[in-house]
Amino acid sequence: MPIVFSEHAKRQLERRKISQKLAKNVVINPDEINSSFRDRKLRSKKIRGRLIEIVTKTEGSKITIITGYFIKE
């Protein structure tokens, strides 16, 4: 299943210092997946003691990364 990045995701991930490689890793191997609005999924994973969440939307066989961010616990 191909994974692509929206332009918004590219800007936000760079601003938040989250690599595209890390974002893809969370999408492929999340600890948890939760449903969100507009058929989006929240994929989260704890990495190096920090929780990261990647917002995705599946369209056919393609997963689009909408944005990503670290969650303050």
C-alpha positions in Angstrom: 0.0 0.0 0.0 1.7 3.3 -1.1 2.1 6.0 1.5 2.2 9.6 0.4 2.5 12.9 2.2 0.2 15.9 1.8 1.9 19.2 1.3 0.6 20.3 4.7 2.1 17.2 6.3 5.5 17.9 4.7 5.5 21.4 6.1 4.3 20.4 9.5 6.6 17.4 9.9 9.6 19.6 9.0 8.5 22.3 11.4 8.1 19.8 14.2 11.3 18.0 13.4 9.7 14.7 12.6 11.4 12.9 9.7 9.3 11.3 6.9 11.0 8.0 7.7 9.7 8.2 11.3 6.2 9.1 10.1 6.1 6.2 7.7 7.3 3.9 10.5 4.4 4.9 12.7 2.0 4.4 9.8 3.3 0.9 9.0 3.8 -0.2 12.6 1.6 1.7 15.0 1.1 0.8 18.7 -2.5 1.9 18.4 -5.0 3.1 15.7 -8.1 5.1 16.5 -10.8 6.5 14.2 -11.2 10.2 13.8 -13.5 12.5 11.9 -13.9 12.4 8.1 -12.7 8.8 7.9 -9.3 9.7 9.2 -7.2 7.4 11.4 -4.9 8.5 14.3 -1.9 6.2 14.4 0.2 6.5 17.5 3.4 5.0 18.7 5.7 5.5 21.7 9.3 6.2 20.5 12.2 7.0 22.9 9.7 7.8 25.6 7.6 10.2 23.5 4.2 9.6 22.0 3.9 10.5 18.3 0.6 10.6 16.5 0.3 10.6 12.7 -3.1 11.5 11.1 -3.9 9.5 7.9 -6.6 9.1 5.3 -7.0 5.9 3.2 -8.2 6.4 -0.4 -8.4 3.1 -2.3 -5.0 1.5 -1.9 -3.2 4.7 -0.9 -2.5 6.1 2.5 -2.1 9.8 2.7 -0.4 11.3 5.7 -2.3 14.5 6.7 -0.1 15.7 9.6 1.9 14.4 12.5 2.9 15.7 16.0 4.2 14.7 19.4 1.7 14.4 22.2 2.7 16.0 25.5 1.9 13.5 28.3 
